[in-house]
Amino acid sequence: MLKRIQVDQLRLGMHLKEFCGSWIDHPFWRTEFVLKDPKDIELILASSVKEVMIDCSKGLDVPISVTAGAGQEEISAPVATQPSVEISPPSPQHASTVPASQELERAALICQRSKAAVVSMFQEARMGRAVDVGGAQQLVEEISASIARNPGAIISLARLKTADDYTYMHSVAVCAMMVALAKQLGLDDTQTRLCGMAGLLHDMGKVAMPINVLNKPGKLTDAEFEVIRSHPAEGYKILTASSAVDAVSLDVVLHHHEKMDGSGYPKGLTGDGISLYAKMAAVCDVYDAITSNRPYKSGWDPAESLRRMAEWSGHFDPKVFQAFVKSMGIYPVGSLVRLKSGRIGVVIEQSPKSLTMPIIKAFFSTKSNMRIVPCVVDLSHPMTQEKIINREDPAQWNFLDLNALWSGLSHLSR
């Protein structure tokens, strides 16, 4: 039986089932475990969480003297099934619930917590423990909520990762992009949550890869590449050990490296033989990989990355890729562009009015070859004479504060 109690009623030996409140507010990424350490209770009491759910069938109950007269509620968990997939017309594009400037600080905190959660999840998988689906689901819900408030914020921040962070933050980024893409494709809420979970777990097989191969700074040998190619099958093997992992996640883990023309792996599937979910993951996985800094190369500019991906015939499903571009924008947040006036700016937010007219922060004049006072230019505004005339390569300009310019977060200046 599940029971909702106040946090000051927690005792060692209780089976903690769920925190009542936002995942971002409590000190653990896991949601279900037995309280064995007094420090864990201290952490909960020090947090902003006021109530929790305990499972009395798996741990201690609250003493009768405490609960006398209190109402109790039994909750039965529904059995998860894989839904059928029908792509509905995407919902009309409305303005974001909040501007990017308002969401970025919270998104940065979610990224920080998400990275710690994924690190813990991967470490537990390495030790042979089952994935805590409940904790992962709360992480997905928090990321989904950020996407709903402003899609560009968390997706853009998750792209900013060090080489050491890559494996973990890549999972967070793909989760966020899968949620945004699901919404663009018109999938329902259940399917969207499944997409987010699949994105979070898609690279679980990396835990079985040798660290020296996974983080190798140079080009992989043929033998090393074959080892890396085994990670989808290894991830599938790890996740099938947990009965709580849904069929969508298992499919995506195994097939996110398949290509439409059959040149992918591990099965060499083609066309309709690849599920919609795996097709979505293939796009999100590649985009984050090529826009992120890796041990052996710097990430490509977001807009340039979309241009190159569009040229890879036979790799992606055209309809899924088109929807992905719509969800990100022709010029995703962080893209460096040149304006008609000769100013150079960085995309800080998408405009709900047009995919080709984002909101820019202009900060450099090519005419004077000097920095200028940054100013925001909404290219979709009817009175604006400016327009984008070209993408720019950040590597050629070496603007060290480029990330801080579009995010407004000073700690991202390099």
Summary of the structure (lengths in Angstrom):
residues: 414
radius of gyration: 22.9
end to end distance: 50.9
largest distance: 78.7
contacts: 1338
relative contact order: 0.09
helix: 46%
strand: 14%
